[in-house]
Amino acid sequence: MLYVDVVTAINMKTERTLFKIVGMYCINCKPIVEKHLKDEKAVKRIDIDYMTDSIIVEFDPSFITKDEIKNRLERSGYKFVRVAR
């Protein structure tokens, strides 16, 4: 599936960051993480791979920080490991 948001691309600076977490074991974890991270202004896209315990978050850093994303991940019940470089 191709995801295009022209307004976002033109009007907003976004950052993509890979977060490593522990505790995702199956595809049923995806909606739990999305529920805690999704935010119309701040978080624009979430790519979750439970096989590698990684989440790529595309976000607007003027609305949310990496630490706030980390806190949301932990509140969703998963253990935050690190922000991957």
N, C-alpha and C positions, 0 to 999 in steps of 0.2 A: 504494500500500500504506500502511496506517495502522500506525504503530508506537507502541505504548503499553506503558509499563512502570510500573505503578501503584506498586510498591514503591520504585522509584527516585524517582518524583515525590513520594512522601510522606517518605521517610527520608533523602534526600540532596540536598545543594545541588549543582546543576550549573551550568556556565557554557558558553555557546556562543560560539565564536570562529571567524572566517573567516581562513584562512591562504592566502596567495598563493605559489605555487611555479612553477618553470619545469622543463619536461622531460616532462610528461605529454602524450602524443601520440595515444593511442587508448584504447579501453575496456579493453584488456588491462593497463593500468597500475593499474586499480582494485584488483585483488586483492593486488598488490605493496604498495601503500600500506596497505591494510587489515591485512595481515599484520604490518606494523611498528607500526601504531598501536593495534590492538585489544588491550584489556586489560580483563578483567572488572570490576575494581574502579575503575579510573581513567577509561577511555574508554568511554562508553556508546553513542555513535552517531557515525557518520562519513558525511557526504554529500560525494561527490566529483563534480566537474564538470571533466572534462579539457578541454572546449572553452574554458573560461575560466581554466584553471590555478588553480582554487580548491578548497579543502577546508574544509568546515565541520565542526568537531569539537565534540561535546558531551561534557564531561568533568567530573569531580569535582576541583576545585582542591585538596582536602585530600590527594589521592593523586598528582597530577601537575601540573606547572607548564607554562606556555606554552613556556618554554625547553626543557623536556624533550620536548614534542611536536615542536618545531622540530628538535631533535637526531634524533628518530626519523625525521622526514621526510627529513632529509639522509642518514641511514644507509640509507634505502630507495632512495637513488640520485637524488633530485631536489634541485634547488637551491632553497633557501628564499629568498623575496624579502622578504616582510614579513607582519606581522599586520595585516589590514585593519581599519579602524575602522568 
